[in-house]
Amino acid sequence: MEHLEQNLLPPVAEKTTIKIFGVGDAGVKMLAELGTPEFAAAGLVAVNTDPASLQASRAPIKYHIENKLLRGLGSGGDAERSRALAEEQFTALKSECADCTVIFILAGLGGGAGSGISPVLARAARETGALVLALVTMPFESEGNHRGQQAQHSLEHLKAAADGVICLAGDNIFGLVDENTSILEFFNVADRLLLDGLRGIWQLLQRRGIIQVHFGDLCALLRDRHSENCFAFVEASGAARSREVVEKILSHPLLDKGRALADSGGVLINITAGRDLTMAEINRVMTEIKRQCGRAQTIMGAAVDNTLGDRLCVTIIAARPHALPKVEDTARLATPGGRHSISGNSSTLPATPILTGTRPRRPGAKPVQGQLPLNVVSRGRFDKSEPTLHQGEDLDVPTFLRRGVALN
Amino acid sequence: MFNDDNVVVGLEIGTHKICAAVGEMNDDGSVNIIGMGQSKSNGVRKGEICDPEKVEIELRTAMDTAEKMANAELRNVFLGVSGGHVRGFNNRGNHTVLSSEHEISEEDVQDVIRNAKAINLAAEDTVIHAVRQNFYVDGQEYLASPLGICGSQLAVDMHVIHGKATRFQNAIRLVRATQLEVNEIVFNGLASALALLTAEQKEIGALVIDIGAGTTEYVVYADNAIRFSGVLAVGGDHVTNDIAFGVKISLSRAENLKREYGSALVRADAKGQVVNVTSDVGQVIKSVNIEHMQRIMSLRLEELFQIILGDLEKAGLTNYLRAGIFLTGGGSKVPGIEHLAERIFQMNVSHGHAAGIGGITSALDDPQFATALGLVKYGSMKQYQRGARRGLVHRVQDIFGRFWQRD
C-alpha cells in the first residue's frame, strides 16, 4: 500500500537548470560581471571567435568557434562568416545546451561574433527544448550603417529563433547618463541594465515566492512570441519605497517611460522585498501598473528575501503582442515533433515576413484606417473640394463605380 | 436712368456661370426683367467659391453686361447662396398669452416668433432665412396672423435655413470688393421656388428641384409656406465627371458628349450606338458607346432623385405635393429627366417656368436662369414691403402737403 502511494505522488520537479551564454566580445565581458555567488547555480559559457577575449574570461566553460580560415584573428566583424562557422558547430552547440530548462544568451549585436553566432545558438538551444531568452544590446547610431544593419538583421533572426528577446538600444542609454559620464562608466551602465534584467528573471526562477511565478508562467508569457520584450528591474528603499518604485517604473527608459506597458500583450511583475513587505505595498504597485497596462494579461509574483534589507525590488517583463505572422506558427504545429521541425539550415528561416509588422505601434499614436492604393478612385474635378458625404458614401465618386455596375 | 429704388438685382455666383438679372419694379410690386448679364464661372466648385480672384473678374464681366443691357447703375444686389453646408429644418416656438382677456396682442405674436427663431445652432452657423409657417392657438391651426384671437397658448412653426457663416462671408466680401453692396443673402433653392411656383401651387403643395452644376437644391412648399429645404452638393458637374471617368475622356469632351447625346434614361436607339470623339484636328481619339454613357448618367441622376425622395419620406411630405414636382436648373436640361423623376417619385414631374415675372423673353425662360430670376422676385417683394412701409409716410406727407397747399 505504501509503495503504491509513493508511486502515485508525482516526481518532484527538477530544479530549473539555467545556462548563461555570453556570445562575442560584449557577451563575454558581460559574463564576467556574473561571476558573483548569486549566479553560482548557473552554468556560465563563453562563446567567441576571438581567442584573446576567451583567454581573459573567467567563465568555467569556454567555447571557441574557430576554423583555419580565421587564422586566430576572430571573425573580423563579419557576421556572415561567424554565422557559417556556428552552423558548422551546430551539433556541438546543441549538446552544450542539452538538459537545460532556461538558456540566456548575452550578446552585443553589430559585431561579427555576437550577430552571427547568437541566432544560431538560440536555435540550437530551442531545439533542445529549453526556454531561450536573449538579452542583447544594439550598436549606437554613430557606429555606422553597416553595424546597424548587421545588428538589425541579426535581431530579426534572433527574434525568430529565441522565445523572447530583450533588446537594449545603445542610444536609449543616453537618457540615463549625463554628458560627463566616461566611456567606461557608460558601458558599465549599459551592461548593468541588462544584468539587472537578467538578475530579475534569475531571482524569479530561483526564489520560492509567497505568490509564486511559475516557470510555466514565464514560458506562457514569452514562449513563441518571438518578439522584442521590454523589461525593467527597479528597486527602492525607505518609507515611500512603493511609490518610488512605481515612479521609477513609469520613467524607466527601457519601458519607454511606461508607455511600453500600454502596448504590451502580457506583463509579468515580480515584487521582492525583505520580511517587512506588506500587502498594501504590493497592492499599490500593482494597481498603478495595471492602470498602465490596459488590457494586457498580467502575471504577478511576490517573494521575500531577507538579504534585501529594506529594499523593494520589482522586475517587470512586458511582452509585445504577437508580431510574427501566423504562417510560421502553423507550419511548426503542422509537423510532428513540434518545435523541433525548424531545420538546421538558417537560410530556411523566413527573414522577410519577420521584418514586416514587428515594429511596435508607436505608443500614443491613434490607429488610422489605412487605404490600399489600388482602390483609390480619382475624384476628378472634385479632387480639391470637400467630399460630399451621404450616409457614409462619397457622392463625388461616380455612381456606377459605387454600385459596381459593369459597363459591358 | 431709372430711380434706383425701383431696380432690383439678383446675383447668382454659380458653379457653371455667374448670372446677374436686373428687374424693374412697378408701383404695384410686379417686376419686369430689363437686363441680364452672365459669364462663365471657373472659380466655383460645388456652389462654393474656391478661387476668389477668378470669380471677381468673372463677376465684373457679368455685372458690366447686365448694367449695359439694363442701362442702369447697379449698386445693390440680392446675392444667392448655396453649398453642401446649407441646411433647413422646422422649429416650433411657444408662448403663453398672459393678458387678462387672453386676447393675442401684437407683442404676443412678436414674442412667439422670437422664440421660434431662437435656435440652438453651432457657433459657426448662421441663419439665412426664418420663414413663418403656421400659427397655432391652443392647438388650433391658423394660417394668417392670430392677432385679436383669444387663446392661452400660442405657437408658431418656423422653417429655418442656415449655413456656415464664414462661407457666406467669403461670397459677400467678394461682391463688396467689386463696389457692390449686398442687400441680403438668399438661399438659391428658395429663389428658384419663388420664380417657378404660382400662388396656387404653393398652396396645394409642390416640390422644386433645382439641379445646378455643382449643387442641387430642393424646396417643398405647401399651405403657402416652405415646409422643407435641402441642398445636396451633387449636380451636372458630377454627371460630366462620371462620364469622363467612365468612358475615359477629358472633362470638356465629356461635357460636349453629355450635351449632344446625353439622356437620363437609356434610350432604345442608343443600343450599340458608337460615337467617335475627335481631337481639334479631326483625329479620332476614342470611340464612345452611347449606351454606356447614358447608363452612367441615368445611374447618377437616379441616385440624386432617390436621395431627395428619401429625405422627403423622412419628413413625411410625399403626400403633400399635389401640384407635383418642378425641375429647373441647368442640370435639368437632360432629355428624359422628367420620365426618370416620375418613375422614382411616382408623381407628376414637369419643367418649371418662371411665373409672375414680366419682360421675360423666350431666351430668358431657360431653366438655368430660374435662380437669378427668383432672386429678382425675392428682392422685389422685399423692396415692395419696405416701400409700402415708407409709402405710408409719403402718403401722410402728401396729405399734409395738400393740407398746407390748400391753406
Interface residues (C-beta under 8 A of the other chain):
Chain A: V377 S378 G380 R381 F382 K384 S385 E386 T388 H390 L395 D396 P398 T399 F400 L401 R403 V405 L407
Chain B: R45 K46 E48 C50 G84 L232 A233 V234 D237 H238 T240 N241 D242 A244 F245 G246 L251 N289 H292 R295 I296 L299 R300 E302 E303 I307
